[in-house]
Structure formats: structure tokens, C-alpha cells
């Protein structure tokens, strides 16, 4: 009983007042699977009004709003017609990877705040165009990395920033699924552009890069393959014939600050996990257990390894409990942080200046893999 009372108190204490005197007018661009997660959480926001949606497939937006009980939302055949005919405060870009840049830039050019789903884009050049449009517009552009809201992800960053590990010099990260290829537009180059890296690889990169302050990537030696996605024994013959992105990728990345990043990600492989995430520092090491299917958090309690008074010791970091907005779900927290930033004149919860380097690594892996050797990245400093 005491635990229940304490839990109720903590939840109540975490609630914050939301000004409902003015509702932000939201539009949703792309009404597929990921948009469902957006509309579920947006409907919980008392200071938001979902007024419109756009989808290239005739009738899809209408069915979407009917399914989720949003009456009166106007539907359009594309993002341009919606933006041109509506007075919107913000949009969620939930489209194919290859159209993230186009939809985001058009919205920003029309004075609209944007939450763009991950990955930020497909290429480094597209990401730069998005940042340029963001700067010119003066509006908020945030990228949909909801794992950032998880208390355990924040703890990883706190551990690194505490200095407990000393100077970081090597990181091993990645993850994936033994079998977990999403048979949708994710698997076609014409719509997705990239495969496992854009779907789940960007998350594992963000987990460690955010923890160490997002240093600039300098060189990349990358590899990618598609042995499983193109195999009719793994997918249906129809999907195997459609498959035209990577289902596995790996890279050796040199970062500013003399840090090495050893990365691998998979939609399918003949092993249960490619390994835990490991962050090595001069004063200690951190092991972050992997998950069976990369889901935006850690697979169990983390462990720090150190030498104390000549003895090799290790101690466990208990899993953290999400509180406040994150206790309502990471997707809720992602959208709430975006809305709060708009209302309070704040900055992007997940800034493009960081995710630009995330995207540059993914694009660099593709380019290195295609040319068959290490490449040097010549990236501008993004502030």
C-alpha cells in the first residue's frame, strides 16, 4: 500500500500545467504506420489541434483520421497543397525517408515548425539543405529520436560527462535483430534510400554520440550487404525481389578527439546479437547490455569497470525509472518537448546540429562501401 501511495504522489508531482488558451494547429504529412504513433500522442495534448493531413495515396489520409477519431481534419493529396491552404503552426513529417528533406524544407520556408521523423534524411547534402532552411526560417526543426527521452539514455550521458570513465578513446556499438526486416516501403531504395541504418542504426549511433558530445566524424571505412533481404528463403519471393537496401552494415569511424567508433547494425543475421555497447575510457569502461530488438533503451543494468587502489572492480548501475513526460511514453515525451519548445520560444529538443553528424556517418558508410575503401569526410561546422 505504501508503494502505491508513493507512486501516485510521484506521478502527481510530475504533472505540469499546460496553457490551453491557444491551441497549436498541427498537420501530419504522411499517414502511414509511424504517423499512428504521432496521432495517438497528439490527441493527448490539450494545447494541440490536429487540423489537416496529407498523403500521396488517395483516400489514405481520410481513412487515417476516421480510424483515429479525429473529426474535421482536412485531407490533401500532398504536403504542398496542405501547407498552401492551411494556417499551420507545426507539422510532423512521417513520410518515406527520401521525401524528408523535400517536405521539411517546404514547411520551414512557409514559417512552420517541423518535427521530422528519423532518419533526418538519406544523404549529407539533404541534411545540409534542411539545416539551411531551418536557419533562414527561424523556426524549430527537431528530429524524431524518442530514445533521447529515456532516463537510461540520459544516464549514459551523465556517466560520461561525470568524468568517471576518463578520456573516451574507443566505442563499440550497434545492435539489431536475428530476424526483423520490416516488409514495407522501408526495404525499397526508391522510397527509403537506406535500410537498417536509417531504421535502427541511427538510434544506436545517437546513444553513444550524444553521450560523448557529438564529435565530428573524420574518416569512415564502411561495409554493407543484403544477403538476407534478397533471399526468398527469408522473405517472400515478392519482398525479396523488392529488397534494394542494406540489411547489415558495419563501419570503423575516426572521430575528432582521437576517438574510434566501431559500429554494426542488422535487420537480420545468424546470431542473437552483434554485441553489447562498450565505451572505453582511460579511467574506466562502461558496458551497456544489448536488446534482442533495438527498442530505444538498454537491455539491462549497465556495468562500470575500474581500477581502485590497485584492485580491478566493477559495479552495477541499476536501471532508471522514467518520470515526468517520459513516464507517459517516450513518443509522448518526444512530441511534448517539441510542443513546449514552440510555446516557450525554446530550442529543438534533438537539434539538427547533432543529427547532421549522425546522418553524415550513415551516408559515409554507404559511400565507403560502394567505393570499397576508407573515405575522408569534409564536413562543415554546424552551430
Residue pairs with C-beta under 8 A, 6 or more apart in sequence:
10 323
11 327
14 323
14 324
14 325
14 327
16 324
18 45
18 46
18 47
19 47
19 343
20 46
20 47
22 47
23 47
23 48
23 49
24 47
24 48
24 49
24 89
24 90
24 339
24 342
24 343
25 49
25 51
25 86
25 87
25 88
25 89
25 90
26 42
26 48
26 49
26 50
26 51
26 88
26 89
26 90
26 91
26 92
27 50
27 51
27 52
27 53
27 54
27 82
27 83
27 86
27 88
27 90
27 91
27 92
27 112
28 35
28 38
28 39
28 50
28 52
28 53
28 54
28 91
28 92
28 94
29 53
29 54
29 79
29 82
29 91
29 92
29 93
29 94
29 95
29 103
29 107
30 54
30 55
30 93
30 94
30 95
30 96
30 99
30 103
31 53
31 54
31 55
31 60
31 61
31 64
31 65
31 94
32 55
32 60
32 94
32 95
32 184
32 185
33 184
34 94
34 117
35 53
35 64
35 92
35 94
36 64
36 68
37 331
38 92
38 94
38 331
38 335
39 50
39 64
39 68
39 70
40 68
40 331
41 329
41 331
41 332
41 334
41 335
41 336
42 48
42 50
42 92
42 335
43 50
43 68
43 69
43 70
44 328
44 332
45 335
45 336
45 339
47 339
47 343
48 339
50 65
50 70
50 73
51 72
51 73
51 74
51 86
51 88
52 73
52 74
52 75
52 76
52 82
52 86
52 88
53 61
53 64
53 65
53 73
53 74
53 75
53 76
53 82
54 61
54 75
54 76
54 77
54 78
54 79
54 81
54 82
55 61
55 64
55 75
55 77
56 77
56 78
58 77
61 75
61 76
62 75
65 71
65 73
65 75
74 82
74 85
74 86
76 82
76 85
79 91
79 95
79 102
79 103
79 106
79 107
80 106
82 88
83 91
83 106
83 107
83 110
83 112
84 110
88 107
88 112
89 112
89 113
89 342
90 112
90 113
90 114
90 115
90 338
90 339
90 342
91 103
91 107
91 112
91 113
91 114
91 115
92 114
92 115
92 117
92 335
93 100
93 103
93 104
93 107
93 114
93 115
93 116
93 117
94 117
95 103
95 117
96 185
96 191
96 192
97 119
97 121
97 122
97 191
97 192
97 193
97 194
97 198
98 122
98 190
98 191
98 192
98 193
100 116
100 117
100 119
100 120
100 121
100 122
100 126
100 130
101 121
101 122
101 126
101 127
101 129
101 130
103 116
104 114
104 116
104 130
104 133
104 141
105 129
105 130
105 133
107 114
108 114
108 130
108 133
108 134
108 136
108 137
108 139
108 141
109 133
109 136
109 137
111 137
111 139
112 139
113 139
113 140
113 141
113 338
113 342
114 134
114 139
114 140
114 141
114 142
115 142
115 143
115 144
115 334
115 335
115 338
116 130
116 141
116 142
116 143
116 144
117 143
117 144
118 143
118 144
118 145
118 198
118 202
118 203
118 355
119 194
119 197
119 198
119 199
119 202
119 358
119 359
119 362
120 127
120 130
120 143
120 202
120 352
120 355
120 356
120 358
120 359
121 127
121 130
121 359
122 192
122 193
122 194
122 198
122 363
123 193
123 359
123 363
124 356
124 359
124 360
124 363
124 364
124 379
127 352
127 355
127 356
127 359
127 360
128 356
128 380
130 141
130 352
131 141
131 352
131 353
131 356
131 382
133 141
134 140
134 141
134 352
140 338
140 341
140 342
140 346
140 347
140 348
141 348
141 352
142 337
142 338
142 341
142 348
142 349
142 350
142 351
142 352
143 348
143 350
143 352
143 355
144 334
144 350
145 202
145 203
145 206
145 334
145 350
145 355
146 296
146 330
146 331
146 333
146 334
147 153
147 203
147 206
147 207
147 296
147 297
147 330
148 154
148 206
148 210
148 334
148 349
148 350
149 322
149 325
149 326
149 330
149 333
149 334
149 337
150 296
150 297
150 322
150 326
150 330
151 320
151 321
151 322
151 323
151 326
152 297
152 298
152 302
152 319
152 320
153 207
153 210
153 296
153 297
153 298
154 320
155 302
155 317
155 320
156 207
156 208
156 211
156 279
156 286
156 288
156 298
156 302
157 210
157 211
159 165
159 211
159 286
159 302
159 304
159 317
160 168
160 211
160 212
160 279
160 281
160 286
161 211
163 283
164 283
164 284
164 304
164 306
165 279
165 280
165 281
165 282
165 283
165 284
165 285
165 286
165 304
166 281
166 282
166 283
166 284
167 281
167 282
167 283
168 212
168 257
168 259
168 279
168 280
168 281
169 258
169 259
169 260
169 280
169 281
169 282
170 259
170 260
170 262
170 278
170 279
170 280
171 208
171 212
171 259
171 260
171 261
171 262
171 277
171 278
171 279
171 280
172 262
172 263
172 275
172 276
172 277
172 278
173 204
173 205
173 207
173 208
173 261
173 262
173 263
173 277
173 278
174 201
174 204
174 250
174 263
174 264
174 265
174 266
174 274
174 275
174 277
175 200
175 204
175 265
175 266
175 273
175 274
175 277
175 290
175 291
175 294
176 196
176 200
176 248
176 264
176 265
176 266
176 267
176 268
176 269
176 273
176 274
176 294
177 200
177 266
177 267
177 268
177 269
177 292
177 293
177 294
178 268
178 269
178 270
178 271
178 272
178 292
179 228
179 234
179 268
180 267
180 268
180 293
181 187
181 228
181 229
181 234
181 235
181 239
181 243
181 247
181 267
181 268
182 199
182 267
183 235
183 236
183 239
185 191
185 192
186 192
186 195
186 199
186 245
187 195
187 229
187 239
187 242
187 243
187 244
187 245
188 242
188 243
188 244
188 245
189 244
189 245
190 244
192 198
192 245
193 245
194 245
194 246
194 362
194 366
195 226
195 229
195 245
195 246
195 247
195 267
196 245
196 246
196 247
196 248
196 249
196 265
196 266
196 267
197 224
197 246
197 249
197 265
197 362
197 365
197 366
198 362
199 267
200 265
200 267
200 294
201 249
201 263
201 265
201 362
202 355
202 358
202 359
202 362
203 294
203 296
204 263
204 265
204 277
204 294
205 263
205 358
205 361
205 362
206 354
206 355
206 358
207 277
207 288
208 261
208 277
208 279
209 215
209 261
209 354
209 357
209 358
210 354
211 279
212 255
212 257
212 259
212 279
214 353
214 354
214 357
214 358
215 255
215 256
215 257
215 259
215 357
216 255
216 256
216 357
216 377
216 379
216 381
217 253
217 254
217 255
217 256
217 261
217 357
217 360
217 361
217 364
217 377
217 379
218 254
218 255
218 256
218 376
218 377
219 253
219 254
219 374
219 375
219 376
219 377
220 251
220 252
220 253
220 254
220 361
220 364
220 365
220 367
220 368
220 374
220 375
220 377
221 251
221 252
221 253
221 368
221 373
221 374
221 375
222 249
222 250
222 251
222 252
222 364
222 365
222 366
222 367
222 368
222 369
222 375
223 249
223 250
223 251
223 365
223 368
223 369
224 246
224 248
224 249
224 250
224 365
224 366
224 369
225 246
225 247
225 248
225 249
226 243
226 244
226 245
226 246
226 247
226 248
227 247
227 248
228 234
228 235
228 247
228 248
228 267
228 268
228 269
229 235
229 239
229 240
229 243
229 245
229 247
229 267
229 268
230 240
230 243
231 240
232 240
234 240
234 268
235 243
246 366
247 266
247 267
247 268
248 264
248 265
248 266
248 267
248 268
248 269
249 263
249 264
249 265
249 266
249 365
249 369
250 263
250 264
250 265
251 261
251 262
251 263
251 264
251 361
251 364
251 365
251 368
252 260
252 261
252 262
252 263
252 374
253 260
253 261
253 262
253 263
253 361
253 364
254 260
254 261
255 261
261 361
263 361
263 365
264 274
264 275
265 274
265 294
266 274
272 292
273 290
273 292
274 290
275 290
276 287
276 288
276 289
276 290
276 299
277 287
277 288
277 290
278 285
278 286
278 287
278 288
279 285
279 286
279 288
283 306
284 304
284 305
284 306
285 304
285 305
285 306
286 302
286 303
286 304
286 305
287 302
287 303
287 305
288 298
288 299
288 302
289 298
289 299
289 300
289 301
289 302
290 299
291 297
291 298
291 299
292 299
296 330
298 319
300 319
301 316
301 317
301 318
301 319
302 316
302 317
303 314
303 315
303 316
303 317
304 314
304 315
304 317
305 312
305 313
305 314
306 312
306 313
306 314
307 313
321 327
322 330
324 333
325 332
325 333
325 336
325 337
326 332
326 333
334 349
337 349
338 348
338 349
340 346
341 347
341 348
341 349
352 382
353 382
353 383
356 379
356 382
357 379
357 382
360 377
360 379
364 375
364 377
367 375
368 374
368 375
